[in-house]
Structure formats: C-alpha cells, structure tokens
Amino acid sequence: MVKHFGPYGLWFSSFFLIPFDFVARCYFQEKYKGSELFLVISGLVCAASIITFFLNSDAWRICIASMVGFATATIIASILYQMAIKKSWFIKVNGSDLVAICCDSGLFQLITFGIISPLVMGGQVIVKFAGGLVWYYILFKRLKIQEKL
C-alpha cells in the first residue's frame, strides 16, 4: 500500500496491523522471558519484513524501514513496558505502545521517504494509537488474554 499510495497508504495498515503487533508484544512480554522472548519478538519483526518483501519485492526500502522501525520501537516499548510492569494493564500496554508508535512512525517515514512530514506523522500516531486502543479493548477487555497467562 505504501509503494502505491505513498505516505498516506500507511493509514490503513496503521489502524489494523501495526497496532495489533504492538499490543501483541505486551502479551508476549508477559508470557515469555529472557532469550525466549527475544526469539519470539525477533521472529515477528523478521516475519513481517519478509511478508512485506514477498508481497512486493520492489519494496525493499519499505522492508528495511519496517524492520528498523519495528525493531527500534519494540526495544523501546519493551523497556518502557518493563519499567511499568506493576502499573495497570491499560497504562503499561498503551503507554509503552504510544512511545513505540511515535518512534516507528518517524523512523519509517525517514527511511522510506527521506523526510518526516509532521502532518503525516501526527495522523499516523493518532490512527495507530486509536487502533491500539481498539486492539487493547478486544484482547484485554473482551477476550481477557491477561487471565490466560
């Protein structure tokens, strides 16, 4: 979508796919520890990049931007999540994800397009965070996955 629609193509995946990844990371961070967590998270980041590449092999720059953005954002979000481990689920999930969303959005634009558009980035952050709140509600409130840990 980004290859065909440019920066604005990010908005669709920004509401559905990217927020799911960030919210799911919170679940994995509770379920797995140490090297097992590292392998699961690294596997997800690499799988997303490989899928992007196979969907459109001409999108190598997007693949690199996705991998760098997700990897950096995941590291930052994991650190913040761990720092807030005793806080409520809402705070530790959505707080760590908000910072990760900002990081991912900025890095992705910079690597893919060579610039950061404040308008596009602001829109992305809002859309990703809103999508993250929807996924938080589905996974943690409706499905109560935290009770299955």
Rosetta constraint file for C-alpha pairs under 8 A:
AtomPair CA 1 CA 5 HARMONIC 5.81 0.50
AtomPair CA 1 CA 6 HARMONIC 7.52 0.50
AtomPair CA 1 CA 9 HARMONIC 5.04 0.50
AtomPair CA 1 CA 10 HARMONIC 6.94 0.50
AtomPair CA 2 CA 6 HARMONIC 4.73 0.50
AtomPair CA 2 CA 7 HARMONIC 6.11 0.50
AtomPair CA 2 CA 8 HARMONIC 7.20 0.50
AtomPair CA 2 CA 9 HARMONIC 4.56 0.50
AtomPair CA 2 CA 10 HARMONIC 5.75 0.50
AtomPair CA 2 CA 62 HARMONIC 7.80 0.50
AtomPair CA 3 CA 9 HARMONIC 7.77 0.50
AtomPair CA 3 CA 59 HARMONIC 6.60 0.50
AtomPair CA 3 CA 62 HARMONIC 7.82 0.50
AtomPair CA 4 CA 9 HARMONIC 7.27 0.50
AtomPair CA 5 CA 9 HARMONIC 4.68 0.50
AtomPair CA 6 CA 10 HARMONIC 7.56 0.50
AtomPair CA 7 CA 109 HARMONIC 7.43 0.50
AtomPair CA 7 CA 113 HARMONIC 7.96 0.50
AtomPair CA 7 CA 120 HARMONIC 6.96 0.50
AtomPair CA 8 CA 120 HARMONIC 7.18 0.50
AtomPair CA 9 CA 13 HARMONIC 7.72 0.50
AtomPair CA 10 CA 14 HARMONIC 5.68 0.50
AtomPair CA 10 CA 124 HARMONIC 7.40 0.50
AtomPair CA 11 CA 15 HARMONIC 6.38 0.50
AtomPair CA 11 CA 123 HARMONIC 7.84 0.50
AtomPair CA 11 CA 124 HARMONIC 6.20 0.50
AtomPair CA 11 CA 127 HARMONIC 6.85 0.50
AtomPair CA 12 CA 16 HARMONIC 6.71 0.50
AtomPair CA 13 CA 17 HARMONIC 5.11 0.50
AtomPair CA 13 CA 18 HARMONIC 6.26 0.50
AtomPair CA 14 CA 18 HARMONIC 5.36 0.50
AtomPair CA 14 CA 19 HARMONIC 6.77 0.50
AtomPair CA 14 CA 124 HARMONIC 6.47 0.50
AtomPair CA 14 CA 127 HARMONIC 6.20 0.50
AtomPair CA 14 CA 128 HARMONIC 4.99 0.50
AtomPair CA 14 CA 131 HARMONIC 7.41 0.50
AtomPair CA 15 CA 19 HARMONIC 6.41 0.50
AtomPair CA 15 CA 127 HARMONIC 5.43 0.50
AtomPair CA 15 CA 128 HARMONIC 5.03 0.50
AtomPair CA 15 CA 129 HARMONIC 7.88 0.50
AtomPair CA 15 CA 130 HARMONIC 7.06 0.50
AtomPair CA 15 CA 131 HARMONIC 4.52 0.50
AtomPair CA 15 CA 132 HARMONIC 7.54 0.50
AtomPair CA 16 CA 20 HARMONIC 6.51 0.50
AtomPair CA 16 CA 128 HARMONIC 7.91 0.50
AtomPair CA 16 CA 131 HARMONIC 6.09 0.50
AtomPair CA 17 CA 21 HARMONIC 6.46 0.50
AtomPair CA 18 CA 22 HARMONIC 6.52 0.50
AtomPair CA 18 CA 128 HARMONIC 6.90 0.50
AtomPair CA 19 CA 23 HARMONIC 6.13 0.50
AtomPair CA 19 CA 128 HARMONIC 5.59 0.50
AtomPair CA 19 CA 129 HARMONIC 6.96 0.50
AtomPair CA 19 CA 131 HARMONIC 5.59 0.50
AtomPair CA 19 CA 132 HARMONIC 4.50 0.50
AtomPair CA 19 CA 135 HARMONIC 7.05 0.50
AtomPair CA 20 CA 24 HARMONIC 5.85 0.50
AtomPair CA 20 CA 131 HARMONIC 7.71 0.50
AtomPair CA 20 CA 132 HARMONIC 6.50 0.50
AtomPair CA 20 CA 135 HARMONIC 6.06 0.50
AtomPair CA 21 CA 25 HARMONIC 6.17 0.50
AtomPair CA 22 CA 26 HARMONIC 6.88 0.50
AtomPair CA 22 CA 74 HARMONIC 7.59 0.50
AtomPair CA 22 CA 97 HARMONIC 6.05 0.50
AtomPair CA 22 CA 100 HARMONIC 7.86 0.50
AtomPair CA 22 CA 132 HARMONIC 7.48 0.50
AtomPair CA 23 CA 27 HARMONIC 6.97 0.50
AtomPair CA 23 CA 93 HARMONIC 6.59 0.50
AtomPair CA 23 CA 94 HARMONIC 7.84 0.50
AtomPair CA 23 CA 97 HARMONIC 7.14 0.50
AtomPair CA 23 CA 132 HARMONIC 6.48 0.50
AtomPair CA 23 CA 135 HARMONIC 6.80 0.50
AtomPair CA 23 CA 136 HARMONIC 6.49 0.50
AtomPair CA 24 CA 28 HARMONIC 6.32 0.50
AtomPair CA 25 CA 29 HARMONIC 5.97 0.50
AtomPair CA 25 CA 41 HARMONIC 7.13 0.50
AtomPair CA 25 CA 74 HARMONIC 7.84 0.50
AtomPair CA 26 CA 30 HARMONIC 6.47 0.50
AtomPair CA 26 CA 78 HARMONIC 7.80 0.50
AtomPair CA 26 CA 81 HARMONIC 7.47 0.50
AtomPair CA 26 CA 93 HARMONIC 6.07 0.50
AtomPair CA 27 CA 31 HARMONIC 6.23 0.50
AtomPair CA 27 CA 145 HARMONIC 7.73 0.50
AtomPair CA 27 CA 146 HARMONIC 7.21 0.50
AtomPair CA 28 CA 32 HARMONIC 5.69 0.50
AtomPair CA 28 CA 37 HARMONIC 6.93 0.50
AtomPair CA 28 CA 40 HARMONIC 7.74 0.50
AtomPair CA 28 CA 41 HARMONIC 7.80 0.50
AtomPair CA 29 CA 33 HARMONIC 6.79 0.50
AtomPair CA 29 CA 37 HARMONIC 6.48 0.50
AtomPair CA 29 CA 78 HARMONIC 7.42 0.50
AtomPair CA 30 CA 149 HARMONIC 7.33 0.50
AtomPair CA 31 CA 149 HARMONIC 6.10 0.50
AtomPair CA 32 CA 36 HARMONIC 5.95 0.50
AtomPair CA 32 CA 37 HARMONIC 4.81 0.50
AtomPair CA 33 CA 37 HARMONIC 4.96 0.50
AtomPair CA 33 CA 38 HARMONIC 7.92 0.50
AtomPair CA 34 CA 38 HARMONIC 6.49 0.50
AtomPair CA 35 CA 39 HARMONIC 6.14 0.50
AtomPair CA 36 CA 40 HARMONIC 6.27 0.50
AtomPair CA 37 CA 41 HARMONIC 6.10 0.50
AtomPair CA 38 CA 42 HARMONIC 5.86 0.50
AtomPair CA 39 CA 43 HARMONIC 5.86 0.50
AtomPair CA 40 CA 44 HARMONIC 6.34 0.50
AtomPair CA 41 CA 45 HARMONIC 6.34 0.50
AtomPair CA 42 CA 46 HARMONIC 6.13 0.50
AtomPair CA 42 CA 71 HARMONIC 7.74 0.50
AtomPair CA 43 CA 47 HARMONIC 5.89 0.50
AtomPair CA 44 CA 48 HARMONIC 6.14 0.50
AtomPair CA 45 CA 49 HARMONIC 6.42 0.50
AtomPair CA 45 CA 67 HARMONIC 6.23 0.50
AtomPair CA 45 CA 70 HARMONIC 6.40 0.50
AtomPair CA 45 CA 71 HARMONIC 6.59 0.50
AtomPair CA 46 CA 50 HARMONIC 6.13 0.50
AtomPair CA 46 CA 67 HARMONIC 6.86 0.50
AtomPair CA 47 CA 51 HARMONIC 6.07 0.50
AtomPair CA 48 CA 52 HARMONIC 6.19 0.50
AtomPair CA 48 CA 66 HARMONIC 7.95 0.50
AtomPair CA 48 CA 67 HARMONIC 7.83 0.50
AtomPair CA 49 CA 53 HARMONIC 6.24 0.50
AtomPair CA 49 CA 63 HARMONIC 5.16 0.50
AtomPair CA 49 CA 64 HARMONIC 7.43 0.50
AtomPair CA 49 CA 66 HARMONIC 6.33 0.50
AtomPair CA 49 CA 67 HARMONIC 5.83 0.50
AtomPair CA 50 CA 54 HARMONIC 6.20 0.50
AtomPair CA 50 CA 63 HARMONIC 7.44 0.50
AtomPair CA 51 CA 55 HARMONIC 6.11 0.50
AtomPair CA 52 CA 56 HARMONIC 6.49 0.50
AtomPair CA 52 CA 57 HARMONIC 7.84 0.50
AtomPair CA 52 CA 59 HARMONIC 7.59 0.50
AtomPair CA 52 CA 62 HARMONIC 7.77 0.50
AtomPair CA 52 CA 63 HARMONIC 6.06 0.50
AtomPair CA 53 CA 57 HARMONIC 4.78 0.50
AtomPair CA 53 CA 58 HARMONIC 7.58 0.50
AtomPair CA 53 CA 59 HARMONIC 6.29 0.50
AtomPair CA 53 CA 60 HARMONIC 6.40 0.50
AtomPair CA 53 CA 63 HARMONIC 6.01 0.50
AtomPair CA 59 CA 63 HARMONIC 6.34 0.50
AtomPair CA 60 CA 64 HARMONIC 6.29 0.50
AtomPair CA 61 CA 65 HARMONIC 6.10 0.50
AtomPair CA 61 CA 111 HARMONIC 7.38 0.50
AtomPair CA 61 CA 112 HARMONIC 5.88 0.50
AtomPair CA 62 CA 66 HARMONIC 5.92 0.50
AtomPair CA 62 CA 108 HARMONIC 7.80 0.50
AtomPair CA 62 CA 111 HARMONIC 7.96 0.50
AtomPair CA 62 CA 112 HARMONIC 5.80 0.50
AtomPair CA 63 CA 67 HARMONIC 6.14 0.50
AtomPair CA 64 CA 68 HARMONIC 6.07 0.50
AtomPair CA 64 CA 111 HARMONIC 7.84 0.50
AtomPair CA 65 CA 69 HARMONIC 5.80 0.50
AtomPair CA 65 CA 107 HARMONIC 6.99 0.50
AtomPair CA 65 CA 108 HARMONIC 4.87 0.50
AtomPair CA 65 CA 109 HARMONIC 7.74 0.50
AtomPair CA 65 CA 111 HARMONIC 5.40 0.50
AtomPair CA 65 CA 112 HARMONIC 5.92 0.50
AtomPair CA 66 CA 70 HARMONIC 5.84 0.50
AtomPair CA 66 CA 108 HARMONIC 6.20 0.50
AtomPair CA 67 CA 71 HARMONIC 5.82 0.50
AtomPair CA 68 CA 72 HARMONIC 5.95 0.50
AtomPair CA 68 CA 107 HARMONIC 7.40 0.50
AtomPair CA 68 CA 108 HARMONIC 7.61 0.50
AtomPair CA 69 CA 73 HARMONIC 5.91 0.50
AtomPair CA 69 CA 103 HARMONIC 6.99 0.50
AtomPair CA 69 CA 104 HARMONIC 4.40 0.50
AtomPair CA 69 CA 105 HARMONIC 7.29 0.50
AtomPair CA 69 CA 107 HARMONIC 5.38 0.50
AtomPair CA 69 CA 108 HARMONIC 5.51 0.50
AtomPair CA 70 CA 74 HARMONIC 5.73 0.50
AtomPair CA 70 CA 104 HARMONIC 5.98 0.50
AtomPair CA 71 CA 75 HARMONIC 6.25 0.50
AtomPair CA 72 CA 76 HARMONIC 6.31 0.50
AtomPair CA 72 CA 103 HARMONIC 7.42 0.50
AtomPair CA 72 CA 104 HARMONIC 7.27 0.50
AtomPair CA 73 CA 77 HARMONIC 5.90 0.50
AtomPair CA 73 CA 99 HARMONIC 7.76 0.50
AtomPair CA 73 CA 100 HARMONIC 4.42 0.50
AtomPair CA 73 CA 101 HARMONIC 7.00 0.50
AtomPair CA 73 CA 103 HARMONIC 5.62 0.50
AtomPair CA 73 CA 104 HARMONIC 5.46 0.50
AtomPair CA 74 CA 78 HARMONIC 5.86 0.50
AtomPair CA 74 CA 100 HARMONIC 6.60 0.50
AtomPair CA 75 CA 79 HARMONIC 6.30 0.50
AtomPair CA 76 CA 80 HARMONIC 6.28 0.50
AtomPair CA 76 CA 96 HARMONIC 7.84 0.50
AtomPair CA 76 CA 99 HARMONIC 7.67 0.50
AtomPair CA 76 CA 100 HARMONIC 6.35 0.50
AtomPair CA 77 CA 81 HARMONIC 5.83 0.50
AtomPair CA 77 CA 96 HARMONIC 4.77 0.50
AtomPair CA 77 CA 97 HARMONIC 6.01 0.50
AtomPair CA 77 CA 99 HARMONIC 6.77 0.50
AtomPair CA 77 CA 100 HARMONIC 5.29 0.50
AtomPair CA 78 CA 82 HARMONIC 6.07 0.50
AtomPair CA 78 CA 96 HARMONIC 7.32 0.50
AtomPair CA 79 CA 83 HARMONIC 6.24 0.50
AtomPair CA 80 CA 84 HARMONIC 6.30 0.50
AtomPair CA 80 CA 92 HARMONIC 7.77 0.50
AtomPair CA 80 CA 95 HARMONIC 7.98 0.50
AtomPair CA 80 CA 96 HARMONIC 5.37 0.50
AtomPair CA 81 CA 85 HARMONIC 5.95 0.50
AtomPair CA 81 CA 92 HARMONIC 5.34 0.50
AtomPair CA 81 CA 93 HARMONIC 6.83 0.50
AtomPair CA 81 CA 95 HARMONIC 7.77 0.50
AtomPair CA 81 CA 96 HARMONIC 5.34 0.50
AtomPair CA 84 CA 91 HARMONIC 7.67 0.50
AtomPair CA 84 CA 92 HARMONIC 5.38 0.50
AtomPair CA 85 CA 92 HARMONIC 6.49 0.50
AtomPair CA 87 CA 91 HARMONIC 6.27 0.50
AtomPair CA 87 CA 92 HARMONIC 6.06 0.50
AtomPair CA 88 CA 92 HARMONIC 6.28 0.50
AtomPair CA 89 CA 93 HARMONIC 5.80 0.50
AtomPair CA 90 CA 94 HARMONIC 5.78 0.50
AtomPair CA 90 CA 95 HARMONIC 7.68 0.50
AtomPair CA 90 CA 136 HARMONIC 7.89 0.50
AtomPair CA 91 CA 95 HARMONIC 5.22 0.50
AtomPair CA 91 CA 96 HARMONIC 7.84 0.50
AtomPair CA 92 CA 96 HARMONIC 5.87 0.50
AtomPair CA 93 CA 97 HARMONIC 6.09 0.50
AtomPair CA 93 CA 136 HARMONIC 7.81 0.50
AtomPair CA 94 CA 98 HARMONIC 5.95 0.50
AtomPair CA 94 CA 129 HARMONIC 7.93 0.50
AtomPair CA 94 CA 132 HARMONIC 7.32 0.50
AtomPair CA 94 CA 133 HARMONIC 7.28 0.50
AtomPair CA 94 CA 136 HARMONIC 7.86 0.50
AtomPair CA 95 CA 99 HARMONIC 6.79 0.50
AtomPair CA 96 CA 100 HARMONIC 6.32 0.50
AtomPair CA 97 CA 101 HARMONIC 5.89 0.50
AtomPair CA 97 CA 129 HARMONIC 7.70 0.50
AtomPair CA 97 CA 132 HARMONIC 7.78 0.50
AtomPair CA 98 CA 102 HARMONIC 6.39 0.50
AtomPair CA 98 CA 125 HARMONIC 7.81 0.50
AtomPair CA 98 CA 129 HARMONIC 6.36 0.50
AtomPair CA 99 CA 103 HARMONIC 6.33 0.50
AtomPair CA 100 CA 104 HARMONIC 5.98 0.50
AtomPair CA 101 CA 105 HARMONIC 5.95 0.50
AtomPair CA 101 CA 125 HARMONIC 6.12 0.50
AtomPair CA 101 CA 128 HARMONIC 6.81 0.50
AtomPair CA 101 CA 129 HARMONIC 7.22 0.50
AtomPair CA 102 CA 106 HARMONIC 6.21 0.50
AtomPair CA 102 CA 121 HARMONIC 7.90 0.50
AtomPair CA 102 CA 125 HARMONIC 6.05 0.50
AtomPair CA 103 CA 107 HARMONIC 6.15 0.50
AtomPair CA 104 CA 108 HARMONIC 5.87 0.50
AtomPair CA 105 CA 109 HARMONIC 6.27 0.50
AtomPair CA 105 CA 121 HARMONIC 6.10 0.50
AtomPair CA 105 CA 124 HARMONIC 6.73 0.50
AtomPair CA 105 CA 125 HARMONIC 6.95 0.50
AtomPair CA 106 CA 110 HARMONIC 6.13 0.50
AtomPair CA 106 CA 116 HARMONIC 6.28 0.50
AtomPair CA 106 CA 121 HARMONIC 6.62 0.50
AtomPair CA 107 CA 111 HARMONIC 6.06 0.50
AtomPair CA 108 CA 112 HARMONIC 5.88 0.50
AtomPair CA 109 CA 113 HARMONIC 5.47 0.50
AtomPair CA 109 CA 114 HARMONIC 6.79 0.50
AtomPair CA 109 CA 115 HARMONIC 6.28 0.50
AtomPair CA 109 CA 116 HARMONIC 5.57 0.50
AtomPair CA 109 CA 117 HARMONIC 7.78 0.50
AtomPair CA 109 CA 121 HARMONIC 7.91 0.50
AtomPair CA 110 CA 114 HARMONIC 4.56 0.50
AtomPair CA 110 CA 115 HARMONIC 4.77 0.50
AtomPair CA 110 CA 116 HARMONIC 5.47 0.50
AtomPair CA 111 CA 115 HARMONIC 7.77 0.50
AtomPair CA 116 CA 120 HARMONIC 7.88 0.50
AtomPair CA 116 CA 121 HARMONIC 6.99 0.50
AtomPair CA 117 CA 121 HARMONIC 5.93 0.50
AtomPair CA 118 CA 122 HARMONIC 5.75 0.50
AtomPair CA 119 CA 123 HARMONIC 6.14 0.50
AtomPair CA 120 CA 124 HARMONIC 6.03 0.50
AtomPair CA 121 CA 125 HARMONIC 6.08 0.50
AtomPair CA 122 CA 126 HARMONIC 6.25 0.50
AtomPair CA 123 CA 127 HARMONIC 6.06 0.50
AtomPair CA 124 CA 128 HARMONIC 5.83 0.50
AtomPair CA 125 CA 129 HARMONIC 5.87 0.50
AtomPair CA 126 CA 130 HARMONIC 6.01 0.50
AtomPair CA 127 CA 131 HARMONIC 6.04 0.50
AtomPair CA 128 CA 132 HARMONIC 5.97 0.50
AtomPair CA 129 CA 133 HARMONIC 6.20 0.50
AtomPair CA 130 CA 134 HARMONIC 6.38 0.50
AtomPair CA 131 CA 135 HARMONIC 6.24 0.50
AtomPair CA 132 CA 136 HARMONIC 5.90 0.50
AtomPair CA 133 CA 137 HARMONIC 6.10 0.50
AtomPair CA 134 CA 138 HARMONIC 6.24 0.50
AtomPair CA 135 CA 139 HARMONIC 5.87 0.50
AtomPair CA 136 CA 140 HARMONIC 5.42 0.50
AtomPair CA 136 CA 141 HARMONIC 7.06 0.50
AtomPair CA 137 CA 141 HARMONIC 4.88 0.50
AtomPair CA 137 CA 142 HARMONIC 6.28 0.50
AtomPair CA 138 CA 142 HARMONIC 4.94 0.50
AtomPair CA 138 CA 143 HARMONIC 6.13 0.50
AtomPair CA 139 CA 143 HARMONIC 5.01 0.50
AtomPair CA 139 CA 144 HARMONIC 5.97 0.50
AtomPair CA 139 CA 145 HARMONIC 5.93 0.50
AtomPair CA 140 CA 144 HARMONIC 4.44 0.50
AtomPair CA 140 CA 145 HARMONIC 5.56 0.50
AtomPair CA 140 CA 146 HARMONIC 6.30 0.50
AtomPair CA 144 CA 148 HARMONIC 7.43 0.50
AtomPair CA 145 CA 149 HARMONIC 7.09 0.50
